[in-house]
Amino acid sequence: MNTVRSALLIMAGALLTVGAHGATDDAWPPSRDGIAFLWENGRSLNEARDPGTGETRQYTGLLHGRAIYGPHYELQLAGGSFRPSDVDGALLDACRRSNELTVEAVIAPDTLNQTGPARIVTFSSDTGARNFTLGQSGDRLVLRVRTPRTGGNGTNPEFTLCDVRVGVPQHVLVSCRPGRLRAYRDGERVFASDEDWGDFSNWGPQQLVFGDEVGGQRDWAGSLEGVAIYSQFVPEREAREHYGSYAARLEDRVAPPRTVVEATLVEAASRPDPKRLGTYRRALVEHLYAVTRAVSGGVDDGRIVVAHWAVLDRAAIPERRHPGRSYRLTIEPWESHPQLGSEWIENYLDESNPPVFYDVGRSVDELPRTLLRINAGGPDIGRRGTDGYWASDREYARGGASYPFDKRHDLSKAANPAPQEVYHTVRHQEHRYDFPELPNGAYTVRFHFTDGHTSYRRAMDYIAEGARVIDNLNISAAAGATWRALTIDAYVEVADGNGMQIECKQDRGVDVFEAGIEILTAVGDAPAAAARTPTRSPASDEVPDDLAWLRGLCGDGALAYQAEGAVRLTELSTGETETLGAGRKPEFSPDSSKLVWLDGDTVRGRMRRGDTETRTLIRDVDTSAGVHWFDDRTLLVVLRDGSGKRGWHKVALDGRRERVPVLDGLGLGGTETDVKRADDGVWSYVANRNWKTSDGRDGHIGGGCSCSLSPDARSITALQGSHREVHLNAIRPGGYARVVQWRYAGKFDNHRWSSNDPRFVVATEETRGLIVVISREDGRATRMGMEHGGGELYGDFTTGDGRGDPWPTTTR
């Protein structure tokens, strides 16, 4: 049953919160002299004296686009803006009379990936004309002020004031008058100039906007509150007082507990028509979900109600969620968001009274649906109509024969493995599958493999709808062992109205076989590789462009590398490369979902897929030691303590730190530093062409060139002086030893072992300046990334689909 919450109750609750807050409204700002505009948050009275009339007034405004209020009634401006009402003329007159300006605000950027600069507070008319703008450009806070000297856009010069941090409220105050410009962050002065940049005699009529430029195009993603604009200069002592009074308001704040779940939509409440909302500009709709998995955080109930935005700024948001489909949701308890009490809500009412949550995600993350599961070469598994049902392939297979692998298989290394029974049979010899009932559309086909024999004569090909989706597959080599499960996902489009056909060819190898096939809905856009133009055919002695071969070995993966002063990311699934920003020495997390790198003495990082926000993680690290992953949520770096002493630290992604004295005894960094801990707790360390372990072993790394550690910390690499071979040497029991020869023209350099898959080594092809990924088994390689023609290139290759826990909330 759907209903609308009582508007009277909503209004009463809103009045109570405003009244309660009004009792402390004069605590900030500490002085109201010269105020030309005041807006603390959405529940404050926001009252101050109007500089034009001299009368006390309430400053108000409207949210536009996707802008909303946060749990503390702050503005959340990503995709939208806030426009104050009836302030432009008085603000212009007051500042032009005094030739003084102060802008105060509490900001919390959502991301450092913002340019333009992105407008936080702007008094302007378009992207080329303004009186002033406080904005963000990357990790920097910038100021533009119009004077006869700086020009109509205030860009001659644009002042870079200080750096900013993601997700953390920061009090900033910028104050200027002719001959003096000062900026403060959290009460500390961060910028000062005594040069006379001119007065405001050329200021003209503009509009005050928060979170974007007038007319759009310069959106700022972040939270904003505590905005005050003064027509007078604020001295340093008062700037500190302003920070202190607002900091007291932030001290006791607690972030709402956040949970990420995977859930199936059971029932959706009806969506409101924006035309019948009356004076309301926004509306939420509640849906009932059945939770299938808690990714992070905790949800005790199997069924939950989640409120999603349905109308923003009087515009309906298209419904992209459908009953019966599953989604990944980022949610917080409804009771942690009192600001929603004044919004129009279409309720879902249920007698069982399931807990209610608020969707704080910014996108719809649909999970693939399994349409069909096939047990190749074997009987039905499970009960028809249940999630655990795998149908025999008898109705779908054409040709081939069943073959038993009736032994327990290792499923621990496979992504999304099938049940153990599926791997006990395969369909082998050349054959095909026909699924005539599948309608036209996009699908993910998940192949399940295992091989009980080690054979270098496997070269299996799989062709779906005429496209070769797996090429020259050797199962045991790709899985890293016999009797080990391997899964490979392939994107397939059906467009001929004849269902899906899959051909299974042994090609130049011996036999072809698979243990199972799943067909799932494809979520998102088709991989860019589907429309990619062919590259030129390389000469026979060049490293080939053969990502299909690499996909056949590992399914999915990615390369991160440094080139020309920037860090770049190349996805194996598409072959496309993006530039992440300035930096060097990138490294993936063990689960392949995150990567970090050095930018000067600062560590930055981001998720590999989905959330592409670049985060500033650690400052003032010792760059000679680099940055390394301890586990999927913790980094290893060398820092100085309060006494200036250097030492290794574990730094969690949420900001917590812990000393690692055992590593200090092995070394504090140097040339080609690498450090890892084995599964038995023993540390391994390499630097300056020497290696040590915490169980008392040590040695020199021969060869005279680059070196690195294996993912399991039991082996090292040593590039030989000829740059034509690399030695893989065991340094602890269970380590791996092999000589890998360079099979191509020229030489290679700057190599390192993959951070999570011991089958691969990444190196630089010296002649043309490009990154290559090399198989340790036979030296075969493929180019990956862009051609740079030379320079210092280093890379890290990871296998896996890049899915993992979201980035944790910072506690520091």
Secondary structure, 3 states (H helix, E strand, C coil): CEEECCHHHHHHHHHHHHHHHHCCHHHCCCCCCCEEEEECCCCCCCEEECCCCCCEEECCEEEEECCEECCCCCEECCCEEEEECCCHHHHHHHHHHHCCEEEEEEEEECCCCCCCCEEEEEEEEECCEEEEEEEEECCEEEEEECCCCCCCCCCCCCEEEEECCCCCCEEEEEEEECCEEEEEECCEEEEEECCCCCCCCCCCCCEEEECCCCCCCCCCCEEEEEEEEECCCCCHHHHHHHHHHHHHHHCCCCCCCCEEEEEEEEEECCCCCHHHCCCCCCEEEEEEEEEEEEEECCCCCCEEEEEEEEEECCEECCCCCCCCCEEEEEEEEHHHCHHHHHCEEEEECCCCCCCEEEECCCCCEECCCEEEEEECCCCCECCCCCCCCEEEHHHCEEEEEEEECCCCCECCCCCCCCCHHHHHEEEEEEEEEEECCCCCEEEEEEEEECCCCCCCCCCEEEEECCEEEEEEECHHHHHCCCCECEEEEEEEEECCCCCEEEEEECCCCCCCEECEEEEEECCCCCCHHHHCCCCCCCCCCCCCCCHHHHHHHHCCEEEEEEECCEEEEEECCCCCEEEEEECEEEEECCCCCEEEEEECCEEEEEECCCCCCCEEEECCCCHHHCCEEEECCEEEEEEECCCCCEEEEEEECCCCEEECHHHHCCCCCCCCCEEEECCCCCEEEEECCEEEECCCCEEECCCCCCEEECCCCCEEEEECCCCCEEEEEECCCCCCCEEEECCCCCCEEEEEECCCCCCEEEEEECCCCEEEEEECCCCCEEEECCCCCCCCCEEEEEECCCCCCCCCCCCC
